[in-house]
Amino acid sequence: MKLYFSPGACSLSPHIVLREAGLAFDLEKVDLGSKNTAGGKDYRTINPKGYVPALQLDNGDVLTEGPAIVQYLADQVPAKKLAPAAGSMERYRLMEWLNFISTELHKSFGSLFNSTAPEETKQLARENLARRIEYVAARIKDSAYLTGNQFTVADAYLFTVLGWSNHLKFDLSRWPAVQAYMERIAARPAVHAAMVAEGLIKA
């Protein structure tokens, strides 16, 4: 398998999951400005959407959209328990989290990355994020991970998205439970390895 990624982007989530799963994979960096891969290809010939992540399977198929990719990866190694069994209520709860992170957190942070967005729009995004993170903080204050005491693909995604707060100067210190959660995830060997590989931290 090959993961097309951009350092620190939402593709960090499947990158973490690949390492947590212990699956063999290659990485290829994508310049999101030029839409070129490190190998010199036009990335849009791989993923016409033009954004990361994209996972190229060994049979040549390409899977896009982070929440779909991480569930696919989890299902390759069920013994790792990175996602509950398909069809179970626990799996639907996981999907509930993935959708929440994607629509309520990821997209709100996206507004803050947009240099052309009016300040009023960014302020509304910050207020929305604060309400959503308040919800997350309440859910994780008594558990190690989003769904309890088992790390799942939803944790990889949440860690990735909330990690943008440093770059965007969005202060998480008002939510001690969230700060502790971020430190807990960052300490996982697979997470550390993925961040080193992307040049986000030093070894």
N, C-alpha and C positions, 0 to 999 in steps of 0.2 A: 504494500500500500504506500501511497505517497500523499502527504498532507501539504497543501498549498497554504502558506501562512504569511502574515505580516507581523513583525515583532510587536507584541503587546496588544494587538487587535483581538477581536472576539475569537479568532482562530486559536488563541492560547488555550481555550477551553477544551477542544478536541485533542490538542497537543498534550495537555495534562492527562486526559483520559487514555490516550494511547500508551503513555508511560505507566499509568496506574494499572492498565490492563496487561502490560508486559508483552504487547504485540510488536512484531517487527514492522518498521516503517521507515520511509525516507521523508525528508523535509525539503521543500523548495520554496524559497522566499519570493514574494510578489511585491513589486513596487506598485503601490496603489495609485500613484500619480500617473506614471507612464503606462500602467497595465501590462508591464513586461515581467516575466519571471526571471529568476537568476540564471536560468538556462537559455535565455534569449527568446523565449516564445511569447507571443501575444496571449496573455492570460485569458482573454475573452474567447479564445478558441477552446479553452478548457472549461471555463465557466462563463457563459455569455452574460451573466449578471454583473460580472466585473469586480465583485468583492469577495473577500475571503470569509470563511474557509471553503475549501473544496477538498474532498477526499477521493483520490483516484484508486479504485480497487484493482486487485491483481488481474481481473478479467477485462479491465479497461473501462468499466462503468465509472461514472463520476457522480458522487453524492454531494449535494450542497445543503446549506442551512445547518447551523451549529446544533440546534436541538435534535434534528434528525440524525446527524452524524454521530453524536455522542451516544444516542440510544442504539444505533447500529453497532457501534464499537462495544458497548456494554453487553449486547446480546451475543457477541463472539466468544465471550469468556464469562458465562453465567456464574462460575464458581467464585469469581472475584466480587460478586454482589454489588456491582456498580450501578445496577438498576434492578428493581424487583421484576419478578416473572411477568411476561406479557400476559395481559388479560386479567391480572389481579387488581384489586382496588388500590393496593400500594403502588402499582405501576401508574395508575391514573392520577394518584396523588403526585407522583414524580412529574408526570406530564403537566399537571397543574402548576407546579413550581417552574418548570421550564418555560411555560407560556407566560407566567407572571414576570419572570426575569426578562424575557425577550420583549414583551410589549410595554411593561410598566417601568422597567429600570434601564434596559439597554437603549431603547428609543429615547428616553428622557435624557440620558447622558449624551446621546447623539446630537441633541440640540445644542449642548454646551460646546461640542467640538466644531460646530458650524460657525466659522469666523464672520459670515455675512448675516447671521441671525441678529435681530434687534435685541438690545439689552432687556426689553420688556419680555420678550419670548424666553430669553435665558433665565430671567428671574422666575417666571412661571414654571419652567422646567425644574429649577432648584427647589421650589416649594412643593412641587409634585414628588420629586425624589425624596424630600424629607418625610413626607407622609408615607410613602411606600417603604422607606427604610425603617421607619418607626414600626411598621407592621412586621418586617423581617426581624427586627430586634426583639419584639415580643415573642416571636415564634422560636427563636434560638437561645433565649436567655437560660433555659433549663435543659438544653441538649447540646451535644457536641456538633451535630450537623443538622442540615435542614429537615431531614426526615427522621431524626432520632440519633442513634449512636453509630450509624453506618454511613461512611462517606459514599456519596453517589455522584453521578454525572451532574446533577443539579448544583452540587457544591463547587465543582470545577467551573461551571458557568457563572455562578454568583461571585466567586472569588475574582474571576476575570473582569467582570463588569464593575464591581466595586473597587477594583484595583485602579480604575481610571480616575478615581477621586483625587489621588495625589497630584496627578498631572493637571487636573482641572481646578485644583485648590478648593475642592468641596470637602469640608471638614467632617470627618466621621467621629471625632472625639466625643460628640454629644451622645453617642450610642456605645457605651463601654462593651456591651455584649457583642456588638458588631466588630469592634476593634479586636476583642479577644478571639472571635471567630476567624478573622483575617489572619491573625498571627498563628492560629492553630493550623489553618490550611497551608500557609506559607512554609510551615515547618515540615510538611510531608516531603519525603525524599523525591517523589515523582514530580511534585510541584516545583521544588527547588531545581531539579534537573531541567525541567522545561523552561524555566525562566533563565537559567544560565545559557541554555542552548539558543535562546532568542536574544541573548545579549542584554536582558533586562536587569540582571544582577551579576555580580562576580562570583566565581566558584568559591 
